[in-house]
């Protein structure tokens, strides 16, 4: 399956660091960013996940208007 920008992601259940979630219930009317490292875990993965976490306030600001 291939997703494009603007597509609806399939629903799934996952165990997360915040407990179990059902994706569509968790995301509600909001949106999500998926990113996948090209080769699984690699040296830049930690940097990219930290960058996404640091950018979250900006994502929140952009989607609240």
C-alpha positions in Angstrom: 0.0 0.0 0.0 1.2 3.4 -0.9 0.0 6.7 0.8 0.2 10.1 -0.8 -0.1 13.5 0.9 -3.8 14.0 1.8 -4.7 10.3 1.8 -6.6 8.8 4.7 -4.3 6.3 6.5 -5.7 2.9 7.2 -6.9 2.3 10.8 -4.6 0.2 13.0 -4.1 -0.6 16.6 -0.7 -0.1 18.3 1.0 -0.4 21.6 2.7 3.0 22.2 4.7 4.7 25.0 1.4 6.2 26.0 -0.5 2.9 26.1 -2.5 1.1 23.4 -4.2 3.2 20.7 -6.6 2.7 17.8 -5.3 5.2 15.2 -8.5 6.7 13.9 -9.8 7.1 17.5 -6.5 8.6 18.6 -6.1 11.1 15.7 -9.8 12.2 15.7 -10.3 15.1 13.4 -6.6 16.0 13.5 -3.8 15.0 11.3 -0.6 13.1 11.6 2.9 13.1 10.1 4.3 9.7 9.2 8.0 9.3 8.5 9.9 6.2 7.8 13.6 5.8 8.0 15.0 4.5 4.7 16.8 1.5 6.2 15.2 1.0 9.6 17.3 2.3 12.5 20.2 4.4 11.4 22.5 7.1 12.8 20.2 10.1 11.8 17.0 8.6 13.2 17.4 10.0 16.7 18.0 13.5 15.2 14.9 13.3 13.0 12.6 12.2 15.7 14.0 14.9 18.0 13.4 17.5 15.3 9.8 16.3 14.8 9.2 16.6 18.6 10.7 20.1 18.6 8.5 21.2 15.6 5.3 20.0 17.3 4.4 23.4 18.7 4.7 24.8 15.1 2.5 22.0 13.7 -0.1 22.8 16.5 0.0 26.5 15.7 -0.6 25.9 12.0 -3.5 23.6 12.5 -5.3 25.6 15.2 -6.3 28.4 12.9 
